[in-house]
Every structure is written in C-alpha cells, then in structure tokens.
C-alpha cells in the first residue's frame, strides 16, 4: 500500500524552540547576568566572561535538542518506510465531524477550561510556595551571613526565586493552552485522516508513527470506549515502563477493529 506523500512526525522528531528546558536555561542566563550587573562594582568587566560562557552553553544545549530531533526524524522515517514496504493489516479513515470531535476531547484533557478560583489556583499555590522558600532563605541570610555583599546577592536571589515560582504558576495554564492549540493544529491538518496498521507499528496521517515492536498487550474496547488499546514497553536510561495507548475506532469499523485485535494477539503475542 502506498504511503502518504507528506509524512507526519512525533514531537520527539520535531524540534520546538519553546521547549521548557531551553526557556529555563535562557532564563537562567539572564538571571545570572542581571544579578552580576546589579551587584558588581564593575559590571561590564565582571560579567563579560560569564556572559560568553553561559551563551556558549546555551547554544550547545540548543544544538543537543536539534541533533536529537534530527536523529528521531531519521529513525521514524526509516520505520515508516519499512512499515509501508511490508504488509498492511488494516486501514481505516475518520469522517471530518467524527475526527474533530475526537480532537476536541483530547484538547480539553490537555487544557481543561477553568473557571472562577480554579483559573488562578496554580499561580496562587506556586506563589505561596515561592514566598515560603524566599522567606526561609531571607531569615537564614539575616542571621547566618555577615558579609554585606553576599547578603545583597542572596536577598536578590531569594526575590528571583519567588518571581520564578510565581511566573511558573502563571505560565502553567498558558502553557497547557498552547500545548492544546498546538495539538489541535497538528491533528486537524487532515480533516479526514487515515490510520494504517502493520505487524510492528501503525501510522496516523496526522499524528505520525507509533512503533509496536515492544507490544505487550492489545485490548478491544470498541463496545465501551469505541477504541482499541495497545500496551507497549517504553525504555528509558534508568527503567522500562509499560505505556497504554488508546486509538479511537471510526464508526462502522468496530468489527474490523475486533478482527485486528485478534490478529495482533495470534500473530504477534502468541507466535
């Protein structure tokens, strides 16, 4: 079966500059520079080297993400090509209203609509925690540190810590909304996407490839949740974890989905 002309890739294979790790690192650089400029007698001479070193580390860190994303992109392309060169067990397609309804449901899970006090709970909780940490730090500095310059630096640091916690709480719902919007744009790039299933993987026309090489279990949930669920093993540097992935079944494809589940059980899990 011919593969789609335009391929979709996972988030791991797509480099996004607004990743939290990069923003955190850039924020750390600016924090160090601001503290140095405020506290040093000769700020221009004092922070030149630190600016160069921190900027270099930032570029290296961004480069690591770029190279990692490129590696995932190459790996997924190879897996997709291998999948379409082999046998395709099943292919189904969603109608536009049905798929939009599925996307809306996932988007609401990523970024639920908050009203009243719930909309401000994250920033309130993180601000309280940041204030407690800053106050404890200020008390320790007041009684334990004698050097005025060090006191000034540590008090400024405690203020930055409070602002970071408050900002994190403020950014949390905004980040969730951005993630939901990003998912929605990606998922709806095809109004009636197709899904192909093969022995070792599946490919969604909007969401990309999912490997099933480490398949542990497959469940037919067409009667209760209109979906089939795969349980696969995902390995990290320190441990292996079993992850459940649920894929919705289009209306009218329930019987085909049941047959597909039985085939995975007999040809992949039992064989």
Backbone bond lengths (Angstrom), bond angles and torsions (degrees), N, CA, C in turn:
res aa  C-N    CA-C-N  psi(-1)  N-CA   C-N-CA  omega(-1)  CA-C   N-CA-C  phi
1 X - - - 1.450 - - 1.530 109.27 -
2 X 1.319 117.07 135.57 1.452 122.03 -175.30 1.524 110.48 -71.85
3 X 1.327 115.59 135.53 1.470 120.00 179.89 1.521 110.06 -80.15
4 X 1.342 117.82 160.02 1.469 121.03 177.76 1.530 111.28 -61.68
5 X 1.325 116.27 150.54 1.464 120.76 -179.91 1.526 110.55 -69.93
6 X 1.324 116.57 -44.56 1.463 121.50 179.38 1.525 108.88 -101.22
7 X 1.331 116.21 120.40 1.456 120.54 -176.79 1.527 110.95 -92.49
8 X 1.325 115.35 144.99 1.465 122.36 173.10 1.524 108.24 -103.11
9 X 1.335 116.23 146.46 1.458 120.72 -177.22 1.527 110.43 -127.23
10 X 1.328 115.14 158.84 1.462 120.94 -179.81 1.520 110.56 -71.61
11 X 1.334 115.92 169.87 1.465 120.76 178.33 1.526 111.22 -63.24
12 X 1.330 117.64 -33.13 1.449 120.22 179.83 1.524 111.23 -65.41
13 X 1.335 116.69 -28.00 1.453 120.80 -179.50 1.517 112.18 -95.39
14 X 1.327 117.52 8.77 1.461 122.12 179.85 1.517 108.65 -124.83
15 X 1.330 117.12 113.77 1.454 120.86 -178.44 1.521 109.07 -76.89
16 X 1.326 116.12 123.89 1.461 121.62 177.01 1.518 108.88 -119.46
17 X 1.335 116.42 121.98 1.458 120.65 -175.29 1.518 111.50 -64.96
18 X 1.340 117.81 -26.25 1.456 120.21 -176.27 1.528 112.52 -85.96
19 X 1.328 117.52 25.48 1.456 119.47 175.63 1.522 109.20 -66.52
20 X 1.319 115.94 143.31 1.468 120.60 -174.23 1.521 112.03 -59.79
21 X 1.347 117.33 -35.20 1.456 119.48 -177.41 1.521 111.52 -63.89
22 X 1.329 116.06 -39.83 1.456 119.61 -179.06 1.527 110.73 -70.75
23 X 1.337 116.10 -44.60 1.454 119.59 178.72 1.529 110.76 -60.73
24 X 1.328 116.65 -40.06 1.470 120.08 179.17 1.524 110.37 -61.92
25 X 1.335 116.08 -44.23 1.457 119.84 -177.55 1.526 110.95 -66.07
26 X 1.341 117.25 -41.75 1.464 120.48 177.78 1.529 110.07 -64.67
27 X 1.335 117.05 -40.57 1.458 120.53 176.66 1.511 111.99 -61.14
28 X 1.333 116.77 -38.45 1.466 120.64 178.05 1.526 110.94 -63.49
29 X 1.329 116.43 -40.76 1.462 120.26 179.13 1.530 110.61 -60.11
30 X 1.335 115.88 -49.76 1.459 119.52 -178.84 1.523 111.69 -64.27
31 X 1.345 117.26 -35.22 1.464 120.32 178.29 1.518 110.79 -63.37
32 X 1.333 116.53 -45.37 1.469 120.59 179.23 1.527 110.63 -62.17
33 X 1.325 116.59 -42.74 1.461 120.15 -179.03 1.527 111.10 -64.67
34 X 1.353 116.51 -44.21 1.467 119.74 -179.35 1.520 111.22 -63.25
35 X 1.339 117.10 -44.85 1.461 120.36 179.77 1.526 110.28 -61.08
36 X 1.345 115.85 -42.58 1.471 119.29 -179.09 1.522 111.16 -64.42
37 X 1.320 116.51 -42.38 1.473 120.13 -178.05 1.538 111.40 -67.50
38 X 1.324 116.44 -33.99 1.465 119.76 -177.83 1.515 111.98 -76.91
39 X 1.318 117.52 -35.05 1.465 120.47 -169.68 1.527 114.19 -99.28
40 X 1.329 118.34 -23.70 1.462 119.65 -175.66 1.537 111.18 -84.60
41 X 1.360 115.42 147.36 1.455 120.50 178.28 1.527 112.01 -68.80
42 X 1.330 115.45 -37.01 1.462 120.39 179.22 1.521 107.94 -119.91
43 X 1.345 117.74 75.63 1.464 120.53 -169.76 1.512 114.44 -61.15
44 X 1.323 117.97 -36.10 1.463 119.29 -176.34 1.520 111.00 -65.22
45 X 1.347 116.06 -45.79 1.459 119.27 179.71 1.518 111.52 -72.91
46 X 1.339 116.65 -32.38 1.465 120.26 -173.91 1.518 112.88 -71.38
47 X 1.329 117.53 -34.74 1.464 118.74 -171.73 1.515 113.60 -104.03
48 X 1.332 117.92 -2.06 1.466 118.97 -178.08 1.523 111.56 -57.98
49 X 1.334 117.24 -48.64 1.458 120.75 -179.25 1.518 111.12 -65.95
50 X 1.343 116.82 -43.11 1.466 119.08 -179.04 1.526 111.02 -64.36
51 X 1.350 117.12 -37.54 1.452 119.92 177.58 1.526 110.81 -62.21
52 X 1.314 115.96 -43.12 1.462 119.95 -179.30 1.526 111.24 -64.44
53 X 1.332 115.50 -45.01 1.467 119.46 -178.44 1.521 110.84 -65.49
54 X 1.335 117.44 -47.55 1.460 120.75 -178.00 1.531 111.44 -65.84
55 X 1.336 116.83 -38.50 1.461 119.83 177.98 1.518 110.77 -64.96
56 X 1.341 116.15 -40.69 1.465 119.62 178.02 1.528 110.98 -62.33
57 X 1.347 115.96 -42.71 1.465 119.76 178.24 1.526 110.97 -63.03
58 X 1.338 116.53 -37.60 1.464 120.78 178.60 1.521 111.03 -61.85
59 X 1.331 116.14 -46.62 1.466 119.86 179.71 1.529 110.98 -64.40
60 X 1.330 116.92 -38.00 1.468 119.98 177.13 1.527 110.03 -63.35
61 X 1.341 116.43 -43.12 1.465 121.38 -179.23 1.526 111.23 -62.78
62 X 1.341 116.22 -43.94 1.462 120.14 177.04 1.527 110.01 -63.68
63 X 1.333 116.38 -39.93 1.465 119.86 178.19 1.514 112.42 -60.79
64 X 1.343 116.30 -37.12 1.475 119.70 177.41 1.521 110.62 -60.59
65 X 1.341 117.48 -43.10 1.465 120.82 178.51 1.524 111.37 -64.84
66 X 1.332 116.63 -40.61 1.461 120.22 -179.57 1.526 110.42 -63.31
67 X 1.329 116.78 -47.44 1.462 121.30 -179.89 1.533 110.46 -64.07
68 X 1.342 116.19 -41.79 1.471 119.02 178.51 1.515 112.10 -62.03
69 X 1.345 116.46 -43.89 1.465 120.14 178.68 1.526 110.78 -63.20
70 X 1.322 116.53 -40.37 1.469 120.28 178.53 1.524 110.25 -62.70
71 X 1.339 116.84 -41.31 1.462 119.79 178.48 1.519 112.31 -62.52
72 X 1.348 116.60 -44.05 1.464 119.66 176.70 1.521 111.24 -62.86
73 X 1.342 116.95 -39.00 1.463 120.74 -179.28 1.538 110.69 -62.03
74 X 1.335 116.60 -44.75 1.469 120.81 178.68 1.524 110.45 -63.88
75 X 1.345 116.17 -44.12 1.469 120.25 -179.51 1.524 111.57 -62.40
76 X 1.336 117.29 -45.21 1.460 119.85 -179.23 1.526 111.51 -67.08
77 X 1.329 117.63 -36.82 1.464 120.27 177.70 1.521 110.57 -61.23
78 X 1.331 116.29 -42.90 1.470 120.57 178.46 1.533 110.34 -62.35
79 X 1.340 117.40 -43.99 1.462 120.61 -179.15 1.529 111.82 -66.08
80 X 1.336 116.86 -39.58 1.463 120.00 179.12 1.528 110.40 -65.23
81 X 1.333 116.60 -45.51 1.463 119.97 178.55 1.524 111.49 -61.04
82 X 1.342 116.61 -41.48 1.466 120.09 178.81 1.528 111.05 -64.52
83 X 1.322 116.13 -38.52 1.463 120.08 -179.33 1.532 111.13 -63.17
84 X 1.339 117.46 -45.37 1.458 120.04 -176.79 1.528 112.45 -77.79
85 X 1.332 117.77 -16.88 1.468 119.59 172.77 1.518 111.17 -78.09
86 X 1.335 116.19 -21.66 1.457 120.68 -179.84 1.521 111.99 -92.04
87 X 1.317 115.43 -158.14 1.468 121.55 -177.88 1.527 110.30 -86.05
88 X 1.320 116.27 132.73 1.464 122.16 173.49 1.522 107.99 -99.56
89 X 1.332 115.58 119.27 1.456 119.83 -176.36 1.525 112.57 -78.93
90 X 1.300 116.84 -35.89 1.462 119.53 -174.20 1.517 109.37 -156.82
91 X 1.314 116.31 149.72 1.460 122.44 174.30 1.516 107.91 -145.64
92 X 1.336 116.07 126.96 1.461 118.62 174.94 1.526 110.14 -134.40
93 X 1.308 115.13 165.70 1.457 121.31 -173.48 1.520 110.29 -134.65
94 X 1.348 115.35 139.34 1.455 121.41 178.43 1.523 110.37 -89.03
95 X 1.318 116.23 146.72 1.454 120.21 169.33 1.529 108.41 -77.01
96 X 1.327 117.17 158.33 1.470 120.77 -176.97 1.527 112.72 -59.62
97 X 1.336 120.27 -49.85 1.483 119.33 179.63 1.524 112.63 -62.43
98 X 1.325 115.97 -38.14 1.464 120.19 -178.20 1.530 110.43 -66.28
99 X 1.324 116.67 -44.99 1.457 119.82 -178.81 1.528 111.21 -68.04
100 X 1.317 118.33 -39.30 1.462 120.79 178.59 1.521 110.77 -63.42
101 X 1.322 116.62 -36.29 1.460 120.03 177.05 1.532 110.97 -65.36
102 X 1.342 116.88 -40.84 1.457 120.59 177.60 1.534 110.69 -63.63
103 X 1.329 116.88 -41.77 1.467 121.13 -179.54 1.526 110.59 -65.46
104 X 1.327 117.08 -40.93 1.469 120.63 178.17 1.527 110.92 -60.36
105 X 1.333 116.48 -40.77 1.461 120.54 -179.23 1.523 111.17 -63.80
106 X 1.340 117.04 -44.32 1.465 120.42 179.37 1.526 110.62 -67.35
107 X 1.336 117.36 -40.82 1.459 121.04 179.72 1.520 111.25 -61.13
108 X 1.329 117.23 -38.69 1.472 120.97 178.97 1.526 111.72 -68.29
109 X 1.341 116.99 -30.08 1.462 119.78 175.90 1.522 110.89 -71.26
110 X 1.338 116.71 -38.65 1.456 120.44 -179.91 1.521 110.84 -68.82
111 X 1.323 116.45 -44.66 1.460 121.24 -177.78 1.520 109.76 -133.39
112 X 1.348 117.59 82.91 1.471 120.33 -179.61 1.518 111.57 -64.94
113 X 1.313 116.02 148.25 1.457 120.44 178.75 1.528 109.79 -76.35
114 X 1.326 116.09 118.54 1.462 121.34 -177.67 1.520 109.71 -104.25
115 X 1.313 115.53 138.98 1.454 120.96 179.71 1.525 109.95 -129.25
116 X 1.341 116.14 154.21 1.459 120.69 177.06 1.518 111.87 63.51
117 X 1.339 115.59 -137.43 1.470 120.72 -176.40 1.524 112.39 -67.67
118 X 1.350 117.53 -23.64 1.460 119.89 -179.64 1.519 111.58 -61.43
119 X 1.336 117.09 -31.90 1.460 120.48 -178.45 1.524 112.04 -66.68
120 X 1.356 117.53 -22.82 1.460 120.92 -176.42 1.526 112.02 -112.48
121 X 1.327 118.13 4.87 1.464 120.32 -174.96 1.523 111.81 -64.05
122 X 1.336 117.66 -39.24 1.461 120.00 -177.07 1.526 111.25 -64.61
123 X 1.327 116.66 -47.84 1.462 119.18 -178.34 1.526 111.26 -68.35
124 X 1.356 118.55 -35.02 1.466 121.45 178.01 1.522 110.57 -64.84
125 X 1.340 116.31 -48.06 1.470 120.45 -178.33 1.522 111.57 -64.13
126 X 1.339 116.93 -45.37 1.460 119.35 -178.59 1.530 111.17 -69.02
127 X 1.337 117.48 -33.85 1.464 120.20 178.10 1.523 110.91 -67.15
128 X 1.334 116.86 -41.03 1.471 120.61 177.42 1.521 110.21 -61.81
129 X 1.340 116.22 -45.91 1.461 119.83 -179.95 1.525 110.56 -63.32
130 X 1.358 116.71 -43.34 1.454 120.04 178.37 1.510 112.69 -63.35
131 X 1.334 116.69 -38.08 1.461 120.62 178.51 1.520 111.14 -65.42
132 X 1.318 117.06 -42.11 1.470 120.83 178.53 1.523 110.66 -61.13
133 X 1.345 116.19 -46.42 1.465 120.22 179.33 1.519 110.60 -61.48
134 X 1.345 116.74 -44.21 1.468 120.68 -178.88 1.520 111.58 -64.84
135 X 1.331 117.38 -41.77 1.470 120.79 -179.77 1.523 110.87 -64.65
136 X 1.322 116.63 -44.57 1.478 120.05 178.04 1.523 110.11 -59.87
137 X 1.324 115.61 -42.83 1.469 119.83 179.56 1.524 110.97 -64.01
138 X 1.352 117.13 -41.74 1.463 120.98 179.55 1.527 111.41 -63.65
139 X 1.341 117.22 -39.90 1.466 120.98 179.37 1.524 110.64 -63.85
140 X 1.350 115.21 -44.06 1.471 119.36 179.32 1.524 110.20 -62.61
141 X 1.335 116.58 -43.61 1.466 120.80 -179.84 1.526 110.51 -63.46
142 X 1.331 116.84 -41.98 1.470 121.19 -177.07 1.525 111.74 -61.36
143 X 1.343 116.73 -41.23 1.464 119.69 -175.51 1.529 113.44 -93.55
144 X 1.336 118.61 -25.25 1.467 119.89 -170.78 1.523 114.03 -106.63
145 X 1.331 118.70 -20.93 1.463 120.50 -175.49 1.527 109.04 -105.83
146 X 1.321 116.33 130.51 1.466 121.06 -177.61 1.531 112.57 -102.74
147 X 1.315 117.43 -32.62 1.463 120.71 -176.84 1.530 110.44 -67.88
148 X 1.354 118.28 122.46 1.478 120.43 -177.29 1.525 113.08 -61.25
149 X 1.342 117.52 -39.08 1.460 120.20 -179.11 1.523 111.15 -65.24
150 X 1.337 116.28 -43.76 1.464 119.84 179.32 1.527 110.26 -65.31
151 X 1.365 115.93 -39.10 1.466 119.57 176.05 1.523 111.19 -58.25
152 X 1.311 115.35 -44.52 1.461 120.17 -178.80 1.526 110.70 -62.10
153 X 1.315 116.27 -43.76 1.472 120.54 -179.56 1.528 110.58 -64.24
154 X 1.350 116.85 -44.58 1.461 120.29 -176.71 1.526 111.22 -70.18
155 X 1.325 118.22 -36.31 1.464 119.88 176.66 1.534 110.81 -65.75
156 X 1.325 115.66 -39.87 1.460 119.22 176.17 1.527 110.46 -64.40
157 X 1.325 116.01 -38.14 1.464 120.52 178.39 1.525 111.19 -64.07
158 X 1.335 117.21 -40.58 1.465 119.88 179.18 1.525 110.92 -63.88
159 X 1.343 116.25 -37.47 1.468 119.34 176.45 1.517 111.58 -64.48
160 X 1.341 115.61 -40.59 1.473 119.63 177.52 1.526 110.44 -64.02
161 X 1.338 117.25 -39.81 1.471 120.81 178.62 1.524 110.42 -59.94
162 X 1.348 116.14 -45.55 1.467 119.21 178.18 1.524 111.26 -59.82
163 X 1.331 117.26 -45.15 1.462 120.82 -179.35 1.524 111.40 -64.72
164 X 1.337 117.05 -36.22 1.465 120.13 178.42 1.519 111.27 -64.78
165 X 1.339 116.77 -43.98 1.466 119.33 178.53 1.521 111.16 -65.50
166 X 1.331 116.68 -43.12 1.460 119.84 178.52 1.522 110.95 -63.23
167 X 1.334 116.30 -41.87 1.456 120.00 178.95 1.511 112.42 -65.92
168 X 1.348 116.18 -36.76 1.460 119.40 178.42 1.522 110.82 -63.37
169 X 1.327 116.55 -41.63 1.467 119.43 177.96 1.511 112.46 -66.38
170 X 1.333 115.85 -35.74 1.460 120.19 178.23 1.519 111.20 -70.75
171 X 1.336 115.54 -34.92 1.463 120.26 -176.47 1.531 112.40 -80.30
172 X 1.356 117.00 -22.19 1.471 120.19 -174.52 1.527 113.10 -57.41
173 X 1.356 119.46 -53.42 1.466 117.81 178.79 1.521 112.59 -66.60
174 X 1.335 116.73 -32.75 1.462 119.74 177.81 1.527 110.59 -66.13
175 X 1.344 116.30 -41.24 1.458 120.12 178.65 1.525 111.05 -64.65
176 X 1.344 116.56 -39.18 1.463 119.78 178.24 1.526 111.17 -63.68
177 X 1.324 116.05 -40.54 1.465 120.11 178.16 1.527 111.01 -65.51
178 X 1.340 116.73 -42.39 1.464 120.47 177.39 1.523 110.95 -61.69
179 X 1.341 116.57 -40.48 1.470 120.58 179.20 1.514 110.67 -65.47
180 X 1.346 116.98 -41.19 1.466 120.45 178.41 1.528 111.23 -64.94
181 X 1.322 116.74 -41.59 1.467 120.38 178.64 1.525 110.77 -65.41
182 X 1.336 116.06 -39.85 1.463 119.57 179.01 1.529 110.82 -64.27
183 X 1.349 115.88 -43.87 1.463 119.51 177.66 1.520 110.82 -61.06
184 X 1.317 116.25 -42.28 1.469 120.22 -178.30 1.535 111.37 -63.09
185 X 1.337 116.52 -43.89 1.464 119.60 178.87 1.528 111.00 -61.69
186 X 1.336 115.63 -42.47 1.461 119.48 -179.37 1.516 111.59 -67.32
187 X 1.338 116.69 -44.50 1.459 120.70 -176.29 1.520 112.42 -67.79
188 X 1.331 116.96 -31.94 1.467 120.50 -175.21 1.521 113.22 -96.49
189 X 1.333 117.22 14.58 1.458 118.48 175.51 1.534 110.69 -66.72
190 X 1.340 115.94 -21.72 1.468 121.81 169.24 1.526 107.22 -120.57
191 X 1.308 116.65 125.36 1.464 119.68 -178.47 1.526 111.88 -73.67
192 X 1.320 117.30 -29.81 1.467 121.98 179.70 1.528 108.73 -130.63
193 X 1.329 116.63 71.13 1.470 119.96 -173.63 1.524 112.78 -69.60
194 X 1.328 114.76 152.04 1.457 122.37 175.16 1.529 109.85 -104.10
195 X 1.334 115.37 156.85 1.465 121.76 177.41 1.527 107.82 -131.56
196 X 1.334 116.17 126.52 1.458 122.00 178.31 1.530 108.97 -108.09
197 X 1.325 116.40 138.83 1.469 122.38 178.72 1.525 109.38 -119.83
198 X 1.326 115.68 130.80 1.453 121.90 175.77 1.516 110.43 -127.26
199 X 1.316 118.50 177.83 1.473 120.84 -177.81 1.531 113.53 -59.74
200 X 1.330 117.45 -38.28 1.471 120.69 -173.34 1.521 113.78 -113.62
201 X 1.331 117.62 9.25 1.449 117.75 -179.28 1.514 112.09 178.92
202 X 1.307 115.19 172.15 1.462 120.78 174.30 1.517 108.33 -136.10
203 X 1.319 115.66 156.36 1.455 120.62 -178.96 1.515 109.30 -132.94
204 X 1.343 114.76 122.99 1.456 121.80 178.13 1.517 108.17 -101.96
205 X 1.327 117.22 130.01 1.461 121.64 -172.81 1.524 112.52 -60.45
206 X 1.329 118.28 -27.41 1.462 121.25 178.64 1.523 113.16 -100.96
207 X 1.331 117.54 -36.72 1.463 121.25 -170.52 1.515 114.27 -101.30
208 X 1.336 117.64 -10.00 1.449 119.70 173.61 1.517 114.69 96.76
209 X 1.335 114.62 -161.86 1.467 123.14 -170.77 1.523 111.76 -93.29
210 X 1.315 115.99 143.25 1.460 122.82 172.93 1.525 108.32 -129.59
211 X 1.307 116.85 121.20 1.464 121.13 -179.45 1.526 110.77 -77.32
212 X 1.320 116.10 137.64 1.463 122.15 176.16 1.529 111.06 -117.74
213 X 1.325 116.31 23.18 1.462 119.36 -179.62 1.526 111.75 -64.56
214 X 1.331 116.20 -33.15 1.477 120.25 179.96 1.526 109.94 -103.30
215 X 1.317 116.59 45.02 1.458 121.51 -179.04 1.528 110.61 -71.24
216 X 1.338 116.31 129.03 1.466 121.61 179.49 1.529 111.83 -110.32
217 X 1.333 116.01 -30.16 1.460 118.66 -175.03 1.521 108.61 -161.35
218 X 1.326 116.51 148.33 1.461 121.43 173.46 1.521 107.71 -137.60
219 X 1.322 116.69 135.59 1.463 122.36 -172.30 1.515 110.34 -126.89
220 X 1.314 115.83 135.99 1.469 121.80 175.85 1.524 108.76 -88.95
221 X 1.329 116.71 110.97 1.467 122.18 179.66 1.534 111.35 -117.80
222 X 1.320 115.87 28.02 1.469 119.34 -175.77 1.528 112.02 -66.94
223 X 1.319 118.21 -29.59 1.462 119.76 -178.49 1.523 112.52 -77.97
224 X 1.323 117.40 -35.74 1.465 120.33 -175.56 1.519 112.98 -95.69
225 X 1.324 117.38 -41.40 1.463 120.33 -173.37 1.524 113.24 -126.37
226 X 1.315 118.12 8.32 1.461 121.49 -179.85 1.527 111.31 53.09
227 X 1.338 115.59 45.68 1.462 119.44 -176.51 1.523 110.07 -154.78
228 X 1.328 115.12 164.29 1.462 121.39 166.92 1.528 106.68 -117.00
229 X 1.332 116.18 146.67 1.461 120.20 -174.21 1.523 110.28 -123.03
230 X 1.328 115.89 128.00 1.456 122.46 175.77 1.523 108.97 -103.52
231 X 1.322 116.34 139.08 1.461 121.48 172.29 1.519 107.29 -113.28
232 X 1.327 116.15 115.46 1.459 121.03 -177.66 1.516 110.08 -121.62
233 X 1.328 115.72 157.90 1.458 121.26 178.46 1.523 109.18 -94.41
234 X 1.316 115.98 126.85 1.461 121.99 178.60 1.522 107.60 -113.78
235 X 1.328 116.52 124.46 1.464 121.62 -177.32 1.512 110.56 -99.88
236 X 1.330 115.32 138.82 1.459 121.55 173.19 1.522 107.85 -121.73
237 X 1.325 116.48 -173.98 1.461 119.71 -177.98 1.527 112.21 -66.50
238 X 1.335 117.23 -30.66 1.460 120.07 -172.42 1.528 114.28 -109.14
239 X 1.338 118.22 -24.44 1.457 118.99 -175.78 1.524 110.43 -159.89
240 X 1.339 115.13 166.17 1.459 122.25 175.25 1.527 108.62 -108.16
241 X 1.311 115.72 143.46 1.452 120.26 -177.19 1.525 109.41 -135.13
242 X 1.338 116.08 147.19 1.458 121.49 176.37 1.524 108.44 -95.29
243 X 1.312 116.48 123.62 1.457 123.05 -176.69 1.521 109.59 -115.51
244 X 1.344 115.67 133.47 1.464 121.14 178.86 1.526 109.75 -97.73
245 X 1.323 115.42 125.43 1.461 121.59 -179.60 1.523 108.69 -119.19
246 X 1.341 115.83 119.21 1.467 120.49 -177.92 1.526 109.34 -103.83
247 X 1.336 115.90 131.60 1.456 121.45 179.48 1.525 109.34 -119.64
248 X 1.329 117.72 122.76 1.463 120.94 -179.17 1.523 111.53 -65.26
249 X 1.314 114.90 150.94 1.467 121.97 -179.58 1.525 108.42 -110.06
250 X 1.332 118.51 127.33 1.469 120.16 178.96 1.528 111.60 -63.98
251 X 1.304 116.06 152.75 1.464 120.81 176.87 1.529 109.87 -59.40
252 X 1.322 115.47 134.48 1.452 120.88 -179.47 1.513 113.96 92.09
253 X 1.338 117.67 -8.33 1.468 120.98 -178.56 1.535 112.19 -107.31
254 X 1.324 117.04 14.38 1.468 120.13 -176.03 1.529 112.11 -61.75
255 X 1.330 116.63 -43.44 1.471 119.63 -179.27 1.523 110.44 -66.88
256 X 1.311 117.33 -40.80 1.460 121.12 178.40 1.533 110.64 -64.66
257 X 1.329 116.09 -36.41 1.460 119.83 177.71 1.525 111.24 -65.11
258 X 1.324 116.25 -41.91 1.462 119.89 177.38 1.519 111.69 -62.14
259 X 1.333 116.87 -41.65 1.470 120.41 177.57 1.528 111.06 -64.42
260 X 1.340 115.90 -37.58 1.459 120.06 179.15 1.520 110.90 -64.91
261 X 1.326 117.11 -42.55 1.465 120.81 178.69 1.521 110.08 -60.91
262 X 1.332 117.33 -44.49 1.468 120.47 179.49 1.524 111.12 -63.24
263 X 1.318 117.12 -35.98 1.459 119.25 179.49 1.520 111.56 -68.19
264 X 1.335 117.06 -40.79 1.462 119.05 176.19 1.530 110.59 -61.60
265 X 1.323 116.51 -39.01 1.462 119.64 -179.68 1.515 111.98 -65.76
266 X 1.330 116.81 -43.86 1.461 120.03 -174.87 1.524 112.92 -80.44
267 X 1.329 118.23 -35.56 1.459 120.06 -174.19 1.524 113.60 -98.98
268 X 1.326 118.47 -18.24 1.451 120.99 -179.64 1.518 113.32 -112.03
269 X 1.322 116.37 -42.71 1.465 119.15 -172.90 1.528 113.53 -91.83
270 X 1.313 116.79 -30.18 1.466 120.24 -178.53 1.516 110.86 -95.03
271 X 1.326 116.47 -37.10 1.470 120.37 -175.89 1.520 111.49 -62.12
